[in-house]
């Protein structure tokens, strides 16, 4: 039986970086390469209905061998982040890690330092898989895929172990917020599911941010600076003034835990026109709504000061806190906690300072909390994963599935 880390080392060689500027589904055709490979491997395991559709969603079912058991979904995403290169990934394995700085690339002087990532010391004596410092690794979320595939192979190799239907789902474009766009809940057919897309050992997450995107256009008036007195309206300066109205310390670099924020993500402009893009985040729905309202009031103030339509604002909700949808079926979290304890993992129930496919899927009718993969430092050259923690993720998922057989 192939180990989860061995699958990961194969899968990361396929560049599946998504593209947030693309209008196609999936955003990059290379995601089909991994999808097709996974379908072939699933069929070789006996998953007869394994297939990939025209939008690059992989689905399949390990059929139940006992009746009246919930159908459990296992979901991970095919794509890697567009924030960093995923081409020609060269993974390095460090056995019996000594807990010291890791030289990722001697020629380029790229070092993963314990002073920057103090939790590295927790991995002393374990086996780490890292990058060579020139790409991301792709453990987010090929580790989740690897762990799911290992779980499926385990159950196919042990037909004597009773289980309900295990629904398999691999999605494209999660990293650009589109992973659930074309996910067919009814076709998938699970009673509930788990995204295997978390980070550190023991994480189980069923809370996430409420999220919105804000698009602001500032309309100025450009006149030759030599004759601009009392005539010019510099849209960039007005945009800076607007941003200055927002709470100074409610930004990502000053917040943590359950604290929300306003984040200026893009600022492009000239005297005549400036475009600004924000994301707004908060776990608490009332505080989330208050942030959106405050943003509108700031724009209204600017318009009163500089004239109607100086500022145009559009706010679009992105996703909501899945907690509301998970609490009525909290047993799906409790079963993970018990499974972790059974395999010797300390559960770490925490809130996500972000979002997952699971948040949107939960509001679409499929409650979907998130389970750890064992990776860390995602989306960049310092991405890494612990082999032993990958094994624990596999063990945890197996125990969750077995726990629903009474």
ROZANU-835044 format. One record per residue (C-alpha): residue number from 1; z, x, y. Coordinates in Angstrom, 3 decimals. Each point is the difference from the previous one (the first is absolute). Layout:
# residues N
<node pos="NUM" zz="Z" xx="X" yy="Y"/>
...
This chain:
# residues 406
<node pos="1" zz="0.000" xx="0.000" yy="0.000"/>
<node pos="2" zz="-1.038" xx="1.389" yy="3.392"/>
<node pos="3" zz="2.827" xx="0.597" yy="2.466"/>
<node pos="4" zz="-0.072" xx="-1.611" yy="3.432"/>
<node pos="5" zz="-0.267" xx="3.343" yy="1.807"/>
<node pos="6" zz="-2.967" xx="1.002" yy="-2.178"/>
<node pos="7" zz="-1.842" xx="-3.132" yy="1.073"/>
<node pos="8" zz="0.884" xx="0.721" yy="3.627"/>
<node pos="9" zz="-1.498" xx="3.477" yy="-0.204"/>
<node pos="10" zz="-3.261" xx="-1.574" yy="-1.186"/>
<node pos="11" zz="-0.069" xx="-2.864" yy="2.482"/>
<node pos="12" zz="0.700" xx="2.066" yy="3.130"/>
<node pos="13" zz="-3.259" xx="1.870" yy="-0.536"/>
<node pos="14" zz="-1.864" xx="-3.156" yy="1.005"/>
<node pos="15" zz="-0.226" xx="-0.383" yy="3.781"/>
<node pos="16" zz="0.873" xx="-3.632" yy="0.762"/>
<node pos="17" zz="0.834" xx="0.284" yy="3.696"/>
<node pos="18" zz="-0.459" xx="-3.340" yy="1.761"/>
<node pos="19" zz="-1.656" xx="-0.399" yy="3.399"/>
<node pos="20" zz="1.554" xx="-2.243" yy="2.644"/>
<node pos="21" zz="-3.223" xx="-0.007" yy="2.020"/>
<node pos="22" zz="-2.073" xx="-1.355" yy="-2.870"/>
<node pos="23" zz="-0.834" xx="-3.706" yy="-0.179"/>
<node pos="24" zz="-0.855" xx="0.007" yy="-3.712"/>
<node pos="25" zz="2.230" xx="-1.059" yy="-2.914"/>
<node pos="26" zz="1.075" xx="2.442" yy="-1.292"/>
<node pos="27" zz="-0.146" xx="2.186" yy="3.078"/>
<node pos="28" zz="-1.247" xx="2.967" yy="-2.068"/>
<node pos="29" zz="-2.173" xx="-0.132" yy="-3.102"/>
<node pos="30" zz="1.787" xx="2.964" yy="-1.586"/>
<node pos="31" zz="2.873" xx="-2.333" yy="-0.873"/>
<node pos="32" zz="-2.295" xx="-1.501" yy="-2.635"/>
<node pos="33" zz="-0.064" xx="3.343" yy="-1.815"/>
<node pos="34" zz="3.716" xx="-0.175" yy="-0.736"/>
<node pos="35" zz="-0.138" xx="-3.773" yy="-0.601"/>
<node pos="36" zz="-2.734" xx="0.352" yy="-2.614"/>
<node pos="37" zz="1.864" xx="2.835" yy="-1.719"/>
<node pos="38" zz="3.165" xx="-2.102" yy="-0.204"/>
<node pos="39" zz="-1.883" xx="-2.962" yy="-1.455"/>
<node pos="40" zz="-1.462" xx="2.257" yy="-2.687"/>
<node pos="41" zz="3.437" xx="1.411" yy="-0.834"/>
<node pos="42" zz="1.570" xx="-3.469" yy="-0.119"/>
<node pos="43" zz="-2.698" xx="-1.234" yy="-2.354"/>
<node pos="44" zz="0.613" xx="3.007" yy="-2.226"/>
<node pos="45" zz="3.653" xx="-1.116" yy="-0.135"/>
<node pos="46" zz="-1.101" xx="-3.445" yy="-1.186"/>
<node pos="47" zz="0.110" xx="-1.868" yy="3.318"/>
<node pos="48" zz="-3.050" xx="-2.110" yy="-0.738"/>
<node pos="49" zz="-0.201" xx="-1.819" yy="3.341"/>
<node pos="50" zz="0.293" xx="3.151" yy="2.137"/>
<node pos="51" zz="-2.631" xx="-0.086" yy="2.745"/>
<node pos="52" zz="-0.740" xx="0.941" yy="3.604"/>
<node pos="53" zz="-1.542" xx="-2.578" yy="2.326"/>
<node pos="54" zz="-2.516" xx="0.437" yy="2.808"/>
<node pos="55" zz="2.803" xx="0.720" yy="2.481"/>
<node pos="56" zz="1.547" xx="2.761" yy="-2.147"/>
<node pos="57" zz="3.016" xx="-1.957" yy="-1.276"/>
<node pos="58" zz="0.943" xx="1.033" yy="-3.528"/>
<node pos="59" zz="1.738" xx="-2.583" yy="-2.159"/>
<node pos="60" zz="0.932" xx="-0.320" yy="-3.633"/>
<node pos="61" zz="2.646" xx="-1.452" yy="-2.325"/>
<node pos="62" zz="2.068" xx="1.469" yy="-2.786"/>
<node pos="63" zz="0.426" xx="-3.255" yy="-1.867"/>
<node pos="64" zz="3.396" xx="-1.318" yy="-0.992"/>
<node pos="65" zz="1.311" xx="0.204" yy="-3.537"/>
<node pos="66" zz="2.717" xx="-2.602" yy="0.573"/>
<node pos="67" zz="-0.096" xx="-3.404" yy="1.658"/>
<node pos="68" zz="1.927" xx="-1.410" yy="2.969"/>
<node pos="69" zz="0.423" xx="3.345" yy="1.768"/>
<node pos="70" zz="-0.923" xx="0.536" yy="3.684"/>
<node pos="71" zz="-3.305" xx="1.681" yy="0.810"/>
<node pos="72" zz="0.826" xx="3.185" yy="1.918"/>
<node pos="73" zz="-2.480" xx="1.724" yy="2.291"/>
<node pos="74" zz="-0.181" xx="3.754" yy="0.620"/>
<node pos="75" zz="-1.985" xx="0.968" yy="3.102"/>
<node pos="76" zz="-1.011" xx="3.282" yy="1.651"/>
<node pos="77" zz="-2.770" xx="1.008" yy="2.394"/>
<node pos="78" zz="-3.056" xx="2.148" yy="-0.579"/>
<node pos="79" zz="-0.486" xx="1.438" yy="3.466"/>
<node pos="80" zz="1.678" xx="2.875" yy="1.758"/>
<node pos="81" zz="0.809" xx="0.252" yy="3.686"/>
<node pos="82" zz="-2.820" xx="0.685" yy="2.482"/>
<node pos="83" zz="2.476" xx="2.058" yy="2.038"/>
<node pos="84" zz="-0.651" xx="3.163" yy="-2.027"/>
<node pos="85" zz="-2.651" xx="1.442" yy="-2.281"/>
<node pos="86" zz="-0.021" xx="-1.123" yy="-3.616"/>
<node pos="87" zz="-3.064" xx="2.012" yy="-1.002"/>
<node pos="88" zz="0.182" xx="2.826" yy="-2.552"/>
<node pos="89" zz="3.704" xx="-0.461" yy="-0.645"/>
<node pos="90" zz="1.457" xx="3.038" yy="-1.758"/>
<node pos="91" zz="3.399" xx="-0.966" yy="-1.341"/>
<node pos="92" zz="2.576" xx="2.676" yy="-0.772"/>
<node pos="93" zz="2.769" xx="-0.408" yy="-2.561"/>
<node pos="94" zz="3.314" xx="1.753" yy="0.557"/>
<node pos="95" zz="2.181" xx="0.060" yy="-3.114"/>
<node pos="96" zz="3.734" xx="0.577" yy="0.244"/>
<node pos="97" zz="-0.133" xx="-0.119" yy="3.815"/>
<node pos="98" zz="2.533" xx="2.368" yy="1.571"/>
<node pos="99" zz="0.924" xx="-2.173" yy="2.992"/>
<node pos="100" zz="-1.455" xx="2.424" yy="2.550"/>
<node pos="101" zz="-2.975" xx="-0.117" yy="2.402"/>
<node pos="102" zz="-3.299" xx="-0.723" yy="-1.747"/>
<node pos="103" zz="-3.066" xx="2.065" yy="0.891"/>
<node pos="104" zz="-2.824" xx="-2.531" yy="-0.220"/>
<node pos="105" zz="-2.735" xx="2.300" yy="1.248"/>
<node pos="106" zz="0.695" xx="3.702" yy="0.458"/>
<node pos="107" zz="-3.356" xx="0.749" yy="1.646"/>
<node pos="108" zz="0.466" xx="-2.703" yy="2.647"/>
<node pos="109" zz="3.736" xx="0.529" yy="0.404"/>
<node pos="110" zz="0.847" xx="-3.603" yy="-0.914"/>
<node pos="111" zz="3.596" xx="-0.309" yy="-1.177"/>
<node pos="112" zz="2.059" xx="-3.073" yy="-0.850"/>
<node pos="113" zz="3.381" xx="1.002" yy="1.385"/>
<node pos="114" zz="3.387" xx="-1.217" yy="-1.167"/>
<node pos="115" zz="1.114" xx="0.059" yy="3.636"/>
<node pos="116" zz="-2.629" xx="-2.652" yy="0.745"/>
<node pos="117" zz="0.513" xx="-1.953" yy="-3.235"/>
<node pos="118" zz="3.638" xx="0.571" yy="-1.048"/>
<node pos="119" zz="-0.260" xx="-2.459" yy="-2.910"/>
<node pos="120" zz="-2.121" xx="2.611" yy="-1.797"/>
<node pos="121" zz="3.264" xx="1.541" yy="-1.217"/>
<node pos="122" zz="0.610" xx="-3.181" yy="-2.022"/>
<node pos="123" zz="-2.963" xx="0.974" yy="-2.192"/>
<node pos="124" zz="1.358" xx="3.367" yy="-1.088"/>
<node pos="125" zz="-0.687" xx="0.509" yy="-3.710"/>
<node pos="126" zz="-2.617" xx="-2.762" yy="-0.123"/>
<node pos="127" zz="-3.794" xx="0.117" yy="-0.085"/>
<node pos="128" zz="-1.884" xx="-0.716" yy="3.226"/>
<node pos="129" zz="-3.679" xx="-0.657" yy="0.603"/>
<node pos="130" zz="-1.168" xx="1.007" yy="3.479"/>
<node pos="131" zz="-3.217" xx="0.479" yy="1.947"/>
<node pos="132" zz="-1.612" xx="3.318" yy="0.851"/>
<node pos="133" zz="0.639" xx="-0.730" yy="3.675"/>
<node pos="134" zz="-3.560" xx="-1.053" yy="0.863"/>
<node pos="135" zz="0.022" xx="-3.644" yy="-1.161"/>
<node pos="136" zz="2.398" xx="-2.787" yy="-0.758"/>
<node pos="137" zz="0.939" xx="-0.412" yy="-3.661"/>
<node pos="138" zz="-0.848" xx="-3.655" yy="-0.539"/>
<node pos="139" zz="3.227" xx="-0.884" yy="-1.789"/>
<node pos="140" zz="0.004" xx="-2.922" yy="2.436"/>
<node pos="141" zz="-0.979" xx="-1.852" yy="-2.040"/>
<node pos="142" zz="-1.662" xx="1.677" yy="-2.946"/>
<node pos="143" zz="3.505" xx="0.706" yy="-1.267"/>
<node pos="144" zz="0.592" xx="-3.746" yy="-0.180"/>
<node pos="145" zz="-3.284" xx="-0.456" yy="-1.833"/>
<node pos="146" zz="0.898" xx="2.821" yy="-2.405"/>
<node pos="147" zz="3.378" xx="-1.544" yy="-0.729"/>
<node pos="148" zz="-1.456" xx="-3.448" yy="-0.616"/>
<node pos="149" zz="-2.655" xx="1.415" yy="-2.338"/>
<node pos="150" zz="2.718" xx="1.869" yy="-1.896"/>
<node pos="151" zz="2.059" xx="-3.179" yy="-0.325"/>
<node pos="152" zz="-3.006" xx="-1.889" yy="-1.365"/>
<node pos="153" zz="-0.706" xx="2.735" yy="-2.535"/>
<node pos="154" zz="3.644" xx="-0.043" yy="-1.059"/>
<node pos="155" zz="-0.085" xx="-3.700" yy="-0.817"/>
<node pos="156" zz="-3.373" xx="0.213" yy="-1.746"/>
<node pos="157" zz="1.400" xx="2.808" yy="-2.153"/>
<node pos="158" zz="3.088" xx="-2.076" yy="-0.795"/>
<node pos="159" zz="-1.232" xx="-3.493" yy="-0.919"/>
<node pos="160" zz="3.367" xx="-0.701" yy="-1.619"/>
<node pos="161" zz="1.634" xx="-0.185" yy="3.462"/>
<node pos="162" zz="-0.072" xx="-3.570" yy="1.279"/>
<node pos="163" zz="-1.286" xx="-0.751" yy="3.509"/>
<node pos="164" zz="-1.709" xx="-2.679" yy="2.029"/>
<node pos="165" zz="-3.378" xx="0.394" yy="1.680"/>
<node pos="166" zz="-0.156" xx="3.213" yy="2.014"/>
<node pos="167" zz="-2.495" xx="-0.422" yy="2.823"/>
<node pos="168" zz="-1.615" xx="3.156" yy="1.354"/>
<node pos="169" zz="-1.361" xx="0.174" yy="3.562"/>
<node pos="170" zz="-1.448" xx="2.939" yy="1.920"/>
<node pos="171" zz="-1.093" xx="-0.723" yy="3.567"/>
<node pos="172" zz="-2.211" xx="1.795" yy="2.521"/>
<node pos="173" zz="0.730" xx="0.719" yy="3.664"/>
<node pos="174" zz="3.784" xx="-0.447" yy="0.043"/>
<node pos="175" zz="0.365" xx="2.955" yy="2.355"/>
<node pos="176" zz="-2.024" xx="-1.789" yy="2.689"/>
<node pos="177" zz="1.826" xx="-3.313" yy="-0.417"/>
<node pos="178" zz="-2.677" xx="-1.826" yy="-1.993"/>
<node pos="179" zz="1.299" xx="0.318" yy="-3.539"/>
<node pos="180" zz="0.818" xx="-3.676" yy="-0.373"/>
<node pos="181" zz="-3.017" xx="-1.338" yy="1.893"/>
<node pos="182" zz="-1.968" xx="-0.971" yy="-3.103"/>
<node pos="183" zz="2.784" xx="-0.051" yy="-2.578"/>
<node pos="184" zz="-0.426" xx="-3.128" yy="-2.134"/>
<node pos="185" zz="3.557" xx="-1.153" yy="-0.765"/>
<node pos="186" zz="-1.101" xx="-2.827" yy="-2.272"/>
<node pos="187" zz="-2.326" xx="2.239" yy="-1.993"/>
<node pos="188" zz="2.700" xx="2.669" yy="-0.304"/>
<node pos="189" zz="2.276" xx="-2.551" yy="-1.604"/>
<node pos="190" zz="3.409" xx="1.668" yy="0.319"/>
<node pos="191" zz="3.257" xx="-1.867" yy="0.626"/>
<node pos="192" zz="1.216" xx="2.937" yy="2.083"/>
<node pos="193" zz="-1.009" xx="3.624" yy="0.429"/>
<node pos="194" zz="1.054" xx="3.456" yy="1.096"/>
<node pos="195" zz="-1.898" xx="2.482" yy="2.100"/>
<node pos="196" zz="0.624" xx="3.458" yy="-1.427"/>
<node pos="197" zz="-0.413" xx="1.658" yy="3.372"/>
<node pos="198" zz="3.404" xx="1.263" yy="1.132"/>
<node pos="199" zz="1.220" xx="3.525" yy="0.536"/>
<node pos="200" zz="3.291" xx="1.596" yy="-1.031"/>
<node pos="201" zz="1.695" xx="-0.478" yy="-3.373"/>
<node pos="202" zz="1.884" xx="-3.289" yy="-0.226"/>
<node pos="203" zz="-1.585" xx="-1.825" yy="2.919"/>
<node pos="204" zz="-0.413" xx="-3.752" yy="-0.348"/>
<node pos="205" zz="-1.160" xx="-1.790" yy="3.126"/>
<node pos="206" zz="-0.290" xx="-3.687" yy="0.755"/>
<node pos="207" zz="0.287" xx="0.099" yy="3.786"/>
<node pos="208" zz="-2.640" xx="1.253" yy="2.389"/>
<node pos="209" zz="-0.943" xx="-0.261" yy="3.650"/>
<node pos="210" zz="-1.476" xx="-3.041" yy="1.638"/>
<node pos="211" zz="-3.094" xx="1.489" yy="1.589"/>
<node pos="212" zz="-2.485" xx="-0.759" yy="2.753"/>
<node pos="213" zz="-2.834" xx="1.827" yy="1.734"/>
<node pos="214" zz="-0.389" xx="-0.235" yy="3.774"/>
<node pos="215" zz="-3.292" xx="0.618" yy="1.781"/>
<node pos="216" zz="0.113" xx="0.421" yy="3.777"/>
<node pos="217" zz="-2.892" xx="0.423" yy="2.389"/>
<node pos="218" zz="0.769" xx="1.123" yy="3.557"/>
<node pos="219" zz="-2.710" xx="-0.771" yy="2.545"/>
<node pos="220" zz="-0.136" xx="2.353" yy="2.962"/>
<node pos="221" zz="-2.357" xx="0.562" yy="2.895"/>
<node pos="222" zz="-1.645" xx="3.372" yy="0.536"/>
<node pos="223" zz="-0.928" xx="1.182" yy="3.468"/>
<node pos="224" zz="-0.825" xx="3.492" yy="1.206"/>
<node pos="225" zz="3.390" xx="1.711" yy="0.387"/>
<node pos="226" zz="-0.946" xx="1.119" yy="3.508"/>
<node pos="227" zz="-0.032" xx="-3.589" yy="1.229"/>
<node pos="228" zz="2.331" xx="-1.629" yy="-2.539"/>
<node pos="229" zz="2.999" xx="-0.796" yy="2.199"/>
<node pos="230" zz="1.236" xx="-3.566" yy="-0.667"/>
<node pos="231" zz="-3.127" xx="-0.674" yy="-2.069"/>
<node pos="232" zz="0.213" xx="1.904" yy="-3.279"/>
<node pos="233" zz="1.838" xx="-1.474" yy="-2.994"/>
<node pos="234" zz="0.472" xx="2.803" yy="-2.511"/>
<node pos="235" zz="0.233" xx="-1.728" yy="-3.375"/>
<node pos="236" zz="1.525" xx="3.085" yy="-1.655"/>
<node pos="237" zz="2.897" xx="0.100" yy="2.460"/>
<node pos="238" zz="0.523" xx="-3.739" yy="-0.391"/>
<node pos="239" zz="0.032" xx="0.455" yy="-3.760"/>
<node pos="240" zz="2.603" xx="2.729" yy="0.343"/>
<node pos="241" zz="2.067" xx="-2.289" yy="2.226"/>
<node pos="242" zz="-0.238" xx="-2.773" yy="-2.568"/>
<node pos="243" zz="1.199" xx="2.327" yy="-2.745"/>
<node pos="244" zz="2.887" xx="1.073" yy="2.237"/>
<node pos="245" zz="1.278" xx="-3.586" yy="0.021"/>
<node pos="246" zz="0.718" xx="0.148" yy="-3.733"/>
<node pos="247" zz="3.450" xx="1.066" yy="-1.262"/>
<node pos="248" zz="0.087" xx="3.789" yy="0.015"/>
<node pos="249" zz="1.966" xx="0.464" yy="-3.196"/>
<node pos="250" zz="-1.701" xx="-2.725" yy="-2.064"/>
<node pos="251" zz="-2.716" xx="2.338" yy="-1.226"/>
<node pos="252" zz="-0.471" xx="1.590" yy="-3.460"/>
<node pos="253" zz="1.457" xx="3.393" yy="0.917"/>
<node pos="254" zz="3.333" xx="-1.551" yy="1.008"/>
<node pos="255" zz="0.427" xx="-2.674" yy="-2.695"/>
<node pos="256" zz="1.022" xx="-0.169" yy="-3.645"/>
<node pos="257" zz="1.272" xx="-2.411" yy="-2.657"/>
<node pos="258" zz="-0.293" xx="-3.594" yy="1.157"/>
<node pos="259" zz="-0.878" xx="0.915" yy="3.595"/>
<node pos="260" zz="-3.394" xx="-1.269" yy="1.139"/>
<node pos="261" zz="-2.373" xx="1.560" yy="2.500"/>
<node pos="262" zz="-3.026" xx="-0.151" yy="2.269"/>
<node pos="263" zz="-2.528" xx="2.723" yy="-0.800"/>
<node pos="264" zz="-2.866" xx="0.968" yy="2.284"/>
<node pos="265" zz="-2.580" xx="1.017" yy="-2.579"/>
<node pos="266" zz="-3.085" xx="0.466" yy="2.149"/>
<node pos="267" zz="-0.717" xx="0.483" yy="3.724"/>
<node pos="268" zz="-3.570" xx="0.451" yy="1.172"/>
<node pos="269" zz="-1.240" xx="-0.564" yy="3.495"/>
<node pos="270" zz="-1.542" xx="0.781" yy="3.330"/>
<node pos="271" zz="0.673" xx="-1.224" yy="3.515"/>
<node pos="272" zz="-2.100" xx="-3.094" yy="-0.669"/>
<node pos="273" zz="1.329" xx="-1.025" yy="-3.411"/>
<node pos="274" zz="2.800" xx="1.014" yy="-2.356"/>
<node pos="275" zz="0.621" xx="-1.221" yy="-3.539"/>
<node pos="276" zz="3.413" xx="0.271" yy="-1.613"/>
<node pos="277" zz="1.033" xx="-0.813" yy="-3.564"/>
<node pos="278" zz="3.591" xx="-0.561" yy="-1.100"/>
<node pos="279" zz="1.725" xx="-0.901" yy="-3.205"/>
<node pos="280" zz="3.227" xx="-2.023" yy="0.152"/>
<node pos="281" zz="2.499" xx="0.132" yy="-2.863"/>
<node pos="282" zz="3.362" xx="-1.597" yy="-0.805"/>
<node pos="283" zz="1.746" xx="-1.129" yy="-3.186"/>
<node pos="284" zz="1.682" xx="-2.909" yy="1.789"/>
<node pos="285" zz="-2.397" xx="-2.871" yy="0.727"/>
<node pos="286" zz="1.779" xx="-1.069" yy="3.202"/>
<node pos="287" zz="-0.019" xx="3.546" yy="1.385"/>
<node pos="288" zz="-3.630" xx="0.330" yy="-1.059"/>
<node pos="289" zz="-0.938" xx="-3.117" yy="1.950"/>
<node pos="290" zz="2.005" xx="1.218" yy="2.984"/>
<node pos="291" zz="-1.958" xx="3.261" yy="0.000"/>
<node pos="292" zz="-3.302" xx="-1.865" yy="0.050"/>
<node pos="293" zz="1.248" xx="-2.243" yy="2.809"/>
<node pos="294" zz="1.214" xx="3.007" yy="2.007"/>
<node pos="295" zz="-3.426" xx="1.588" yy="-0.341"/>
<node pos="296" zz="-1.621" xx="-3.134" yy="1.402"/>
<node pos="297" zz="2.480" xx="-0.156" yy="2.897"/>
<node pos="298" zz="-0.670" xx="3.645" yy="0.888"/>
<node pos="299" zz="-3.697" xx="-0.801" yy="0.225"/>
<node pos="300" zz="0.721" xx="-3.094" yy="2.111"/>
<node pos="301" zz="2.015" xx="2.142" yy="2.409"/>
<node pos="302" zz="-2.873" xx="2.472" yy="0.378"/>
<node pos="303" zz="-2.420" xx="-2.857" yy="0.673"/>
<node pos="304" zz="2.274" xx="-1.433" yy="2.682"/>
<node pos="305" zz="0.172" xx="3.439" yy="1.609"/>
<node pos="306" zz="-3.666" xx="1.030" yy="-0.192"/>
<node pos="307" zz="-1.830" xx="-3.295" yy="-0.297"/>
<node pos="308" zz="-0.897" xx="-2.502" yy="-2.690"/>
<node pos="309" zz="-1.884" xx="1.421" yy="-3.020"/>
<node pos="310" zz="0.884" xx="3.589" yy="0.841"/>
<node pos="311" zz="1.475" xx="0.091" yy="-3.475"/>
<node pos="312" zz="-1.345" xx="-1.847" yy="-3.026"/>
<node pos="313" zz="2.166" xx="-0.128" yy="-3.140"/>
<node pos="314" zz="-0.635" xx="-1.061" yy="-3.592"/>
<node pos="315" zz="2.725" xx="-0.007" yy="-2.651"/>
<node pos="316" zz="-0.799" xx="-0.287" yy="-3.705"/>
<node pos="317" zz="2.664" xx="-0.321" yy="-2.705"/>
<node pos="318" zz="-0.596" xx="2.422" yy="-2.873"/>
<node pos="319" zz="2.636" xx="-0.836" yy="-2.622"/>
<node pos="320" zz="3.551" xx="-1.310" yy="-0.290"/>
<node pos="321" zz="3.271" xx="1.022" yy="-1.634"/>
<node pos="322" zz="-0.271" xx="-0.843" yy="-3.690"/>
<node pos="323" zz="3.786" xx="-0.490" yy="-0.277"/>
<node pos="324" zz="-0.362" xx="-3.712" yy="0.734"/>
<node pos="325" zz="-2.271" xx="-0.385" yy="-3.030"/>
<node pos="326" zz="1.982" xx="2.284" yy="-2.311"/>
<node pos="327" zz="3.487" xx="-1.458" yy="0.458"/>
<node pos="328" zz="-0.807" xx="-3.258" yy="-1.879"/>
<node pos="329" zz="-0.992" xx="2.142" yy="-3.012"/>
<node pos="330" zz="2.441" xx="2.854" yy="0.517"/>
<node pos="331" zz="0.215" xx="0.461" yy="-3.776"/>
<node pos="332" zz="-3.194" xx="2.077" yy="0.270"/>
<node pos="333" zz="1.962" xx="2.526" yy="2.061"/>
<node pos="334" zz="3.150" xx="-0.257" yy="-2.107"/>
<node pos="335" zz="-2.000" xx="0.756" yy="-3.140"/>
<node pos="336" zz="-1.276" xx="3.245" yy="1.554"/>
<node pos="337" zz="3.507" xx="1.050" yy="1.034"/>
<node pos="338" zz="1.269" xx="-0.601" yy="-3.544"/>
<node pos="339" zz="-2.991" xx="1.811" yy="-1.500"/>
<node pos="340" zz="0.635" xx="3.050" yy="2.189"/>
<node pos="341" zz="3.647" xx="0.080" yy="-0.985"/>
<node pos="342" zz="-1.002" xx="-0.220" yy="-3.657"/>
<node pos="343" zz="-2.286" xx="3.046" yy="0.240"/>
<node pos="344" zz="2.480" xx="2.040" yy="2.039"/>
<node pos="345" zz="-1.442" xx="-0.467" yy="3.487"/>
<node pos="346" zz="2.200" xx="-0.855" yy="2.969"/>
<node pos="347" zz="-1.567" xx="-3.052" yy="1.719"/>
<node pos="348" zz="-0.775" xx="0.403" yy="3.690"/>
<node pos="349" zz="-0.658" xx="-3.436" yy="1.476"/>
<node pos="350" zz="-1.469" xx="0.564" yy="3.439"/>
<node pos="351" zz="-2.256" xx="-1.533" yy="2.613"/>
<node pos="352" zz="-3.514" xx="1.307" yy="0.553"/>
<node pos="353" zz="-0.721" xx="1.225" yy="3.502"/>
<node pos="354" zz="-3.568" xx="-1.115" yy="-0.455"/>
<node pos="355" zz="-1.881" xx="-2.446" yy="-2.164"/>
<node pos="356" zz="-1.591" xx="-0.205" yy="-3.429"/>
<node pos="357" zz="-2.534" xx="-2.149" yy="-1.778"/>
<node pos="358" zz="3.083" xx="-1.658" yy="-1.456"/>
<node pos="359" zz="0.965" xx="-1.468" yy="3.366"/>
<node pos="360" zz="-3.284" xx="-1.843" yy="0.364"/>
<node pos="361" zz="-0.161" xx="-0.916" yy="-3.678"/>
<node pos="362" zz="3.486" xx="-1.501" yy="0.238"/>
<node pos="363" zz="-1.152" xx="-2.296" yy="2.800"/>
<node pos="364" zz="-3.117" xx="-0.843" yy="-2.008"/>
<node pos="365" zz="2.235" xx="-1.332" yy="-2.768"/>
<node pos="366" zz="0.620" xx="3.065" yy="-2.188"/>
<node pos="367" zz="3.510" xx="1.454" yy="0.564"/>
<node pos="368" zz="-0.504" xx="3.761" yy="-0.135"/>
<node pos="369" zz="2.772" xx="2.535" yy="0.742"/>
<node pos="370" zz="-0.652" xx="3.745" yy="-0.101"/>
<node pos="371" zz="1.148" xx="2.626" yy="-2.538"/>
<node pos="372" zz="0.177" xx="3.793" yy="0.445"/>
<node pos="373" zz="-2.614" xx="2.440" yy="-1.324"/>
<node pos="374" zz="1.912" xx="3.257" yy="0.467"/>
<node pos="375" zz="-2.176" xx="1.376" yy="2.806"/>
<node pos="376" zz="0.780" xx="1.005" yy="3.581"/>
<node pos="377" zz="-1.548" xx="1.311" yy="3.236"/>
<node pos="378" zz="-2.982" xx="-2.313" yy="-0.407"/>
<node pos="379" zz="-3.190" xx="0.134" yy="2.121"/>
<node pos="380" zz="-0.077" xx="3.709" yy="0.658"/>
<node pos="381" zz="-0.157" xx="3.544" yy="-1.292"/>
<node pos="382" zz="3.691" xx="0.043" yy="-0.947"/>
<node pos="383" zz="-0.345" xx="-2.922" yy="-2.410"/>
<node pos="384" zz="1.661" xx="0.640" yy="-3.348"/>
<node pos="385" zz="1.397" xx="-1.761" yy="-3.050"/>
<node pos="386" zz="2.602" xx="0.730" yy="-2.654"/>
<node pos="387" zz="-1.195" xx="-0.188" yy="-3.625"/>
<node pos="388" zz="3.405" xx="-1.018" yy="-1.349"/>
<node pos="389" zz="0.247" xx="-2.797" yy="2.580"/>
<node pos="390" zz="-3.423" xx="-1.285" yy="-1.051"/>
<node pos="391" zz="1.335" xx="-0.232" yy="-3.551"/>
<node pos="392" zz="2.993" xx="-1.970" yy="1.268"/>
<node pos="393" zz="-2.321" xx="-2.406" yy="1.805"/>
<node pos="394" zz="-1.806" xx="-0.614" yy="-3.289"/>
<node pos="395" zz="3.291" xx="-0.524" yy="-1.838"/>
<node pos="396" zz="1.201" xx="-2.397" yy="2.714"/>
<node pos="397" zz="-3.128" xx="-2.159" yy="-0.155"/>
<node pos="398" zz="0.165" xx="-0.156" yy="-3.789"/>
<node pos="399" zz="3.625" xx="-1.155" yy="0.128"/>
<node pos="400" zz="-0.796" xx="-2.644" yy="2.635"/>
<node pos="401" zz="-2.689" xx="-1.482" yy="-2.241"/>
<node pos="402" zz="2.239" xx="0.097" yy="-3.064"/>
<node pos="403" zz="2.867" xx="-1.625" yy="1.925"/>
<node pos="404" zz="-1.828" xx="-3.338" yy="0.201"/>
<node pos="405" zz="-0.025" xx="-0.362" yy="-3.774"/>
<node pos="406" zz="3.180" xx="-1.820" yy="-0.931"/>
